[in-house]
Amino acid sequence: MAINVKYFASMRDRMGRGEDAVTLEGESMTVADVWKKVSNGESLPGSTLVAVNMEYTDGDSVVKDGDEIAFFPPVTGG
């Protein structure tokens, strides 16, 4: 399965890149599993915002072939 993973704002700084094209093995992977793969085994930080195909979701969402996953830091402002 092939997916595209994007990182925004401080997540981009943390990863050292803006995006990855990822090939996944296995039948069922979640967003949290993808994060572990792209971050060398780290758990998904609890405050991270996640979108799959431009819709906000959580780390338990199952990923499908061709999906685009985006990781964002928490949004603040006033």
N, C-alpha and C positions, 0 to 999 in steps of 0.2 A: 504494500500500500504506500502511495506517495502523497505527502502533505507538504504544505508551505507553512512555516512558523515565522511570525514577525514579533519584534521586540520594540517597545516604545519608551521614550523618555529615559528614566534612570535604569529601566530594564535593559535597554540597549547598551548603556554604559557598563552595566554589570556583566553582560554577555560578551561585550567587545565586538559586537556585530549587530546589524539591523534585521537580518533574517537568515533562515536556513531552509534548504530544500531537504526534507527528511524522508528516507525510505524506512518503513516499519515492518518488522516481521511479526507474525501472529495474527490471530483473527479478531481479537477484541482488545483495544487499548483505550485508556481514558486520557483526558487532557493531562492529568497528573502524571501518568506514565510517560507521556511525551516530554513533559518538563524534566523528568528524571533522566531521560535519554539525552536531551540537549544540554543539560546542566551537569553532566558527569555524576549522576546519582543523587543530587540534592533533592530534598522534598520541596514541593511547591510552597513558597512562603504564604502564610495565611492571609495576608493583606493584598495579595496580587489579584488584579482584575483580569478576567479571561473572556475572550470572545471567540466563538467558532462561527465562521462565515458571517462575520459582522454582527452577531447577536450575542449579548452577554450571557454567560453560563457559568458553571463551576467546574472544579477539577474532576468531578465524577462523570462528566459527559463523555460518551463514547465517540471516538474519532472514526471517520469513514474516509475511504480513498478519495483524494482530491480536495479534502477540507483545508481551509485556511484557519490557523489558530493564531491569535494575537494575545500577547501578555503585556499588561500595563501596570504601572505602580498605582497605589491608591491616589485618587484625585482629591486635591485640596484647593482651597481658594476662598475668596470672600467677596 
